[in-house]
Amino acid sequence: MAEVKQSELWIGGEHVPPSSGEYFDDLNPDDDSVYSRVASATAEDMENALRVARDAFEHNRDRLASEREAWLSKAAELVERDRQDYLDILTDEVGSPRFKAEFEVNYCISGLRAAAGVPRQLTGEVIPSDMPGVFSMAVREPVGVIAGISPFNVPLLKVTKQGAMPIATGNATVHLPSEFASQVALRFARTLHEAGVPGGLFNVVTGNPFEIGDVLTSHPLVDSISFCGSPRIGKHVAEIAARDLKPLTLELGGKSPMVVLDDADIDEAVQAAHLSIFFFQGQACMGASRIFLQRGIADEFIGKFTAAAENSKMDDLRDMDTSIGPIISERQRERVRRHIEDARARGAEVLTGGDWRGNRCEPTILRGVAEGMEVFRDETFGPVTSIYTFDDIDEAMRMANDTEYGLSFAIFTRDIDTALRLARRAESGMVHINRATIQDEPHVPFGGVGLSGFGREGTSADLDVMTEWKWITIRMS
């Protein structure tokens, strides 16, 4: 039996034990064995981290662009060097199949390199003035201390977004990771430290987010918030931010649709559907949990999609061919079970799946899902999708847009005019034509509308919440 490691808080560039002396169990979701013992921070610990972050910000805000560029470029090299360490954490702590873990590590490397290019792009503007003899300009300045709160499902991707861009823009960060995915954030912190990032510019405070999350987001030393999680908690964070008018980005849930027209390439659509909903066993906010099929291709698509789902491998997570791993926690497993059983009890047909192998849910495809079933409107966050058929494209768009969410939207057709017309009608922050709903790159404006969130993430979009404009005028003699 492997020795269980113990982790501390990361504050000021060093490991710091929690003031309470308490630790909690971080479980491997595949067998619920203890993966690590994690420091349980108190409000006092969070206060300490925020004071350290503020001090680090004040001492480093005038660092040269070349220095920030060097730190982030070096960090990308170190992640490349330590790729296996990151893969192992993503596999053992959160149950990532190898394909998904590789995706996150590659994103981390790309995200660091993209952020490394930002310091030299923080340019201002010379603005013509109506006043004679006045030179007018505007410059971007860092906001200060940024609170980052990340989920369990893509912990390396999110800590990259919430860690690299604040450094690139001259800010400091206090990061609160999910209690189910703390170790990859701590590993990332050590990478930044080795790369030369000064102590205190990136801090990680682990613990129960329901106990210390509000301490972080409501603290007067926090100037901006980047949150990724559920809509329920996202609304709560937004209310806190509104009290002090703090800028924030919310990346929340999704009930993303895929619309497949009669003229689509069915094999490509099936492959994309499999990735869209079964990636990381459906624990993805962009998951295509609603698939709309034009009647002419519905039978062929369903036959091929069902076969693909049934052929999904649920073997060793380190096998690149394994696509289905464990659901993260018993609470989330119960949600997935409830959605499937509620749909079945209310008359939906289970085309395939619905059963469990240990903590892994078989890829599940439902038909006949209707209003009143939990799965109809609520996000399952598991390997479960619902199939609907339509005749008229307008009908398809009405059904696809009939949701409080609006994160990702996929359209499959060979007619580019139709595709672009439908893309404009999609009530979603992101639309992908002849591609899976799951897409992300460091430099794009990533985000949704409605219950899917507020604001956008990305190297350009992040400037809206990580910097602020200052207008400067000079009277010339």
Secondary structure, DSSP 8 states (H G I E B T S, - for coil): ----EEE-EEETTEEE--TT--EEEEEETTTTEEEEEEE---HHHHHHHHHHHHHHHHHHTT--HHHHHHHHHHHHHHHHHTHHHHHHHHHHHH---HHHHHHHHHHHHHHHHHHHTSGGG---EE---SSTTEEEEEEEEE-SEEEEE--SSSHHHHHHHHHHHHHHTT-EEEEE--TTS-HHHHHHHHHHHHTT--TTSEEE--S-HHHHHHHHHT-TT--EEEEES-HHHHHHHHHHHHHTT--EEEE-----EEEE-TTS-HHHHHHHHHHHHHGGGG--TT---EEEEEHHHHHHHHHHHHHHHHT-B-S-TTSTTB-----S-HHHHHHHHHHHHHHHHTT-EEEE---EETTEE--EEEES--TTSHHHHS---SSEEEEEEESSHHHHHHHHT-SS--SEEEEE-S-HHHHHHHHHH--SSEEEETS-S----TTS-B--SGGGEES-BSTTTTHHHHEEEEEEEEE--
